[in-house]
């Protein structure tokens, strides 16, 4: 056997060296290498004795232990470890993607921070989306440079299928500024920070439109940081309009923007009792009708499912029943068939009511009660005008 044949690793050996999908720190650089991303991924691991979310407590200190654990060169396929000395070739930050992984004491990743990268390829998030489901403790992502319109698009798709609830994009400016894409569709983002991103009134308009009820972000996002941007009173007007119907957003930071007292009053007016416009009243009525339509459609479908399940049970039961003896007279057989039909006919209405009641109960459990910021329960009539009722306490 030749020397080259002995040194060539077998397919099984290569598969054994392949990182596991739930090992994000080692799997992501390896997988991006398979896709030939073109930039190595350098991970630094920081172990925190006690992880505390910045959104809940900013003042408590974190005990951290730094570990440089850049394992895989994405240009290789054998999965061999690289020594710490091998990282020196990536001393120029533009030649690599640098990520800090914060973990708890037992190794679960709780936060990912992308550290001042010149550019983060969209392929990285496209790859991460394949395995993000394994990171059930990952709740925060921080990026301070390196995004573009394509990267944030793939990042949004990745966040939607993860447990990430905090997104910090402070100092992350890019020309297209489509930050509002993070508020599209259902996700878990409760904390969004966009400080020092050069956001202007046009960008804020796009963000504000996603915060109006009943869009998904209006029911989830609680904290929005927009400090140190280029927002004026005109941009704040869009945000104030969305706040009329938004009942989830509880903290907004607009410090260090070019606002006047007029802009501040627009925000404050939307947080106090106000008279509903005719358009807002009609929109609420349309939503109420749509709620009943959706509920009725779900009940009909549920009744069909229950009937099908009951029918299957009857068929199974009939198969297990002993057949009528051949010696039975024709008259007796007819009498038996007639009695069964009569019983089914009499019990059919009872089954219908039973199915319907059960379906109503199951659908109501799933949908809950109708609740709308401009419903009759949440408004009051003053001087012939519908006014928002202060049923939410301090907003």
C-alpha positions in Angstrom: 0.0 0.0 0.0 1.4 3.4 -0.9 2.1 6.2 1.6 -0.4 8.5 0.0 -3.2 5.9 0.3 -2.4 5.5 4.0 -2.5 9.3 4.7 -5.8 9.9 2.8 -8.6 10.0 5.4 -11.6 7.8 4.8 -15.1 9.1 4.5 -16.0 7.8 8.0 -13.0 9.6 9.5 -14.1 12.9 7.8 -17.7 12.4 9.1 -16.4 11.8 12.6 -14.4 15.0 12.5 -17.4 17.0 11.4 -18.8 19.2 14.2 -22.3 18.5 15.6 -25.1 20.9 14.5 -25.8 21.8 18.1 -22.2 22.9 18.6 -22.7 26.4 17.0 -19.2 27.7 17.9 -17.5 24.9 15.9 -20.2 24.0 13.4 -20.8 27.5 12.0 -17.2 28.1 10.8 -17.0 24.6 9.4 -20.4 24.8 7.6 -19.6 28.3 6.1 -16.3 26.7 4.9 -18.3 24.0 3.1 -20.3 26.8 1.4 -17.0 28.6 0.5 -18.1 31.8 2.2 -14.6 33.4 1.7 -14.0 34.7 5.2 -13.0 32.7 8.2 -15.1 33.0 11.4 -13.2 33.6 14.6 -15.1 32.9 17.8 -14.2 34.1 21.2 -16.0 32.4 24.1 -16.8 34.4 27.3 -18.2 32.3 30.2 -20.5 34.3 32.5 -21.1 33.0 36.0 -24.5 34.6 35.9 -26.1 35.9 32.7 -28.3 39.0 33.1 -30.2 40.5 30.2 -29.3 44.1 29.5 -33.0 44.7 28.8 -33.9 43.8 32.4 -30.9 45.0 34.4 -28.1 47.2 33.2 -26.4 47.9 36.4 -25.4 44.4 37.7 -21.9 43.2 36.9 -21.1 40.1 35.1 -18.3 37.7 36.0 -16.6 36.7 32.7 -13.9 34.3 31.7 -12.4 34.9 28.2 -11.4 32.0 26.1 -10.1 32.2 22.5 -11.6 29.2 20.9 -11.3 29.8 17.2 -11.3 26.1 16.1 -11.8 25.8 12.4 -10.4 27.4 9.4 -13.3 27.6 6.9 -10.9 26.8 4.1 -10.4 23.3 5.4 -12.7 20.3 5.4 -11.0 18.0 7.9 -12.2 19.8 11.0 -8.8 19.8 12.7 -8.2 22.3 15.5 -6.0 25.3 14.9 -3.7 26.6 17.6 -4.1 30.0 19.1 -1.0 31.1 17.2 -2.8 30.4 14.0 -5.2 33.3 14.7 -2.4 35.8 14.1 -2.9 35.6 10.3 -6.3 37.2 10.8 -5.0 40.2 12.8 -6.5 42.4 10.1 -10.2 42.4 11.0 -11.4 42.9 7.4 -10.1 39.4 6.6 -12.4 37.6 9.0 -15.8 37.7 10.8 -15.3 38.1 14.6 -17.9 36.8 16.9 -18.0 36.7 20.7 -20.2 34.0 22.2 -21.4 34.6 25.8 -22.3 31.3 27.6 -23.6 30.4 31.0 -21.5 28.2 33.3 -22.7 25.0 31.7 -21.8 26.1 28.2 -25.2 27.2 26.8 -24.9 30.2 24.4 -27.0 33.1 25.7 -25.7 35.9 23.5 -23.8 36.4 20.2 -21.9 39.6 19.6 -20.5 40.5 16.2 -17.5 42.8 16.9 -16.9 45.7 14.5 -16.8 43.6 11.4 -16.3 45.4 8.1 -18.8 43.2 6.4 -20.9 40.2 7.5 -21.8 38.0 4.6 -25.5 37.1 4.3 -24.4 33.4 3.8 -23.4 33.3 7.5 -27.0 33.9 8.7 -28.4 31.7 6.0 -26.2 28.9 7.4 -27.0 29.7 11.0 -30.7 29.4 10.3 -30.1 25.7 9.6 -29.1 25.0 13.2 -30.4 27.9 15.3 -33.2 25.7 16.6 -30.7 23.9 18.8 -29.7 27.1 20.6 -32.7 27.3 22.9 -30.9 29.5 25.4 -29.7 32.1 22.8 -31.9 35.2 23.5 -29.7 38.1 22.4 -27.7 39.2 19.3 -25.6 42.3 19.1 -24.1 43.7 15.9 -22.3 47.0 15.8 -21.1 47.1 12.2 -21.0 45.1 8.9 -24.7 44.8 7.9 -26.2 45.5 4.5 -29.7 45.1 3.1 -29.1 41.4 2.2 -27.5 40.4 5.5 -30.3 41.9 7.6 -32.8 40.1 5.4 -31.2 36.7 6.1 -30.7 37.7 9.7 -34.4 38.4 10.1 -35.3 35.0 8.8 -32.9 33.4 11.3 -34.3 35.4 14.2 -37.9 34.4 13.4 -37.2 30.8 13.9 -35.1 31.3 17.1 -35.6 32.2 20.7 -33.9 35.6 20.2 -35.9 38.4 22.0 -33.2 41.1 22.1 -31.6 42.7 19.1 -29.0 45.4 19.5 -27.8 47.1 16.3 -26.3 50.2 17.8 -23.8 52.0 15.4 -24.8 49.7 12.6 -25.4 52.0 9.6 -26.0 51.0 6.1 -27.3 53.0 3.2 -30.6 51.1 2.6 -31.5 51.3 6.3 -34.3 48.7 6.1 -34.3 48.1 9.8 -38.1 47.8 9.7 -37.7 44.3 8.2 -37.0 43.0 11.7 -40.6 43.9 12.6 -42.2 42.0 9.7 -44.2 38.9 10.6 -44.3 37.0 13.8 -41.1 36.9 15.9 -40.0 37.1 19.5 -38.2 40.5 19.5 -39.2 42.4 22.6 -36.1 44.7 22.7 -34.7 46.5 19.7 -31.9 49.1 19.9 -31.1 51.3 17.0 -29.0 54.0 18.6 -26.5 55.9 16.4 -27.7 54.4 13.1 -28.3 57.7 11.3 -32.0 57.0 11.2 -34.0 59.8 9.6 -37.7 60.6 9.4 -38.3 58.4 6.3 -36.7 55.4 8.0 -38.7 56.1 11.2 -41.9 56.2 9.1 -41.2 52.6 7.9 -40.5 51.5 11.5 -43.6 53.2 12.9 -45.9 51.7 10.3 -45.0 48.2 11.6 -45.9 49.1 15.2 -49.6 50.0 14.5 -52.2 47.5 15.8 -53.0 44.8 14.7 -49.6 44.1 13.0 -47.5 41.4 14.8 -44.8 43.8 16.2 -47.5 45.8 18.0 -48.2 42.8 20.1 -44.6 41.9 21.0 -42.1 44.8 21.0 -41.8 46.4 24.4 -38.5 48.4 24.2 -37.4 50.6 21.3 -34.1 52.6 21.5 -33.8 55.4 18.9 -31.3 57.7 20.6 -28.6 59.7 18.8 -30.2 59.6 15.4 -31.5 62.3 12.9 -35.2 62.2 13.8 -37.2 65.5 13.7 -40.7 66.4 14.7 -42.0 65.2 11.3 -40.7 61.7 12.0 -42.1 61.6 15.5 -45.5 62.3 14.1 -45.5 58.9 12.4 -44.5 57.2 15.7 -47.2 59.1 17.6 -49.8 57.9 15.1 -48.8 54.3 15.7 -48.8 54.8 19.5 -52.5 55.6 19.4 -53.3 51.9 18.9 -50.1 50.2 20.3 -50.6 48.9 23.8 -47.4 46.8 24.0 -44.6 49.3 23.6 -43.7 50.5 27.1 -40.3 52.2 26.6 -39.0 54.5 23.9 -35.7 56.4 23.9 -35.5 59.4 21.6 -32.7 61.2 23.4 -30.2 63.2 21.3 -32.4 63.8 18.3 -33.4 67.1 16.8 -36.8 67.3 18.5 -38.6 70.3 19.8 -41.4 70.7 22.3 -43.9 70.2 19.5 -42.5 66.8 18.8 -42.5 65.9 22.4 -46.2 67.0 22.7 -47.1 64.7 19.8 -45.8 61.7 21.7 -47.4 62.8 25.0 -50.8 63.4 23.3 -50.9 59.8 22.0 -50.3 58.6 25.6 -53.3 60.4 27.0 -57.0 60.1 26.5 -57.9 61.1 23.0 -61.0 61.2 20.7 -61.1 58.4 18.1 -61.3 59.3 14.5 -64.1 58.0 12.2 -61.5 55.9 10.4 -60.3 54.3 13.7 -63.9 53.4 14.6 -64.6 51.8 11.3 -61.3 49.9 11.3 -62.2 48.5 14.7 -65.6 47.4 13.5 -64.0 45.6 10.5 -61.6 43.9 12.8 -64.5 42.8 15.0 -66.4 41.3 12.1 -63.3 39.6 10.9 -62.8 38.1 14.3 -66.3 36.6 14.3 -65.8 35.3 10.7 -62.5 33.7 11.6 -64.0 32.2 14.7 -67.0 30.8 12.8 -64.8 29.3 10.1 -62.6 27.6 12.7 -65.7 26.2 14.4 -67.0 24.8 11.2 -63.7 23.1 10.5 -63.5 21.8 14.0 -66.9 20.2 13.7 -65.9 18.5 10.5 -62.8 17.1 12.2 -64.8 15.9 15.2 -67.4 14.3 12.9 -64.6 12.5 11.0 -63.1 11.2 14.2 -66.5 10.0 15.4 -67.2 8.4 12.1 -63.9 6.5 12.2 -64.8 5.3 15.7 -68.2 4.0 14.5 -66.6 2.2 11.5 -64.1 0.5 13.9 -66.9 -0.4 16.3 -69.1 -1.9 13.5 -66.2 -4.0 12.3 -65.8 -5.5 15.7 -69.5 -6.3 16.0 -70.5 -10.0 15.4 -72.4 -10.4 12.1 -76.0 -11.4 12.1 -76.5 -15.2 11.8 -77.5 -16.5 8.4 -80.5 -18.3 9.9 -82.1 -15.0 10.7 -85.4 -14.4 8.9 -85.7 -11.8 6.3 -88.4 -10.0 8.3 -86.2 -10.0 11.4 -83.3 -8.6 9.5 -85.4 -5.8 8.0 -86.7 -5.0 11.5 -83.2 -4.8 12.9 -81.9 -2.5 10.1 -85.0 -0.3 10.5 -84.4 0.1 14.2 -80.7 1.0 13.7 -81.6 3.7 11.1 -84.3 5.0 13.5 -81.7 5.2 16.3 -79.2 7.0 14.2 -81.8 9.4 13.0 -82.9 10.2 16.5 -79.3 10.5 17.9 -77.9 12.6 14.9 -79.2 16.0 16.2 -77.7 15.2 19.7 -74.4 14.4 18.1 -74.5 17.7 16.1 -75.1 19.7 19.3 -72.3 17.8 21.1 -69.9 18.3 18.3 -70.8 22.0 18.0 -70.5 22.7 21.7 -67.1 20.9 21.9 -65.9 22.8 18.8 -67.0 26.2 20.2 -65.2 25.4 23.5 -61.9 24.4 21.7 -61.9 27.4 19.4 -62.6 29.8 22.2 -59.8 28.3 24.2 -57.5 28.9 21.3 -58.6 32.4 20.2 -59.6 33.8 23.6 -61.9 36.8 24.0 -62.0 39.6 21.4 -59.7 42.4 22.5 -59.0 45.5 20.5 -57.5 48.8 21.7 -60.6 50.6 20.2 -63.3 48.1 21.2 -66.3 49.2 23.3 -64.6 47.7 26.4 -61.5 49.8 26.0 -63.3 53.1 25.0 -65.9 55.3 26.6 -68.5 57.7 25.2 -68.1 61.3 26.2 -70.2 64.1 24.7 -71.3 61.8 21.9 -67.7 60.9 20.9 -65.8 57.7 21.4 -62.8 58.3 23.6 -60.0 56.0 24.6 -60.6 54.7 28.1 -57.6 54.5 30.4 -57.9 50.8 31.1 -54.2 50.0 30.6 -52.9 52.2 33.5 -49.8 54.3 32.8 -48.6 53.9 29.2 
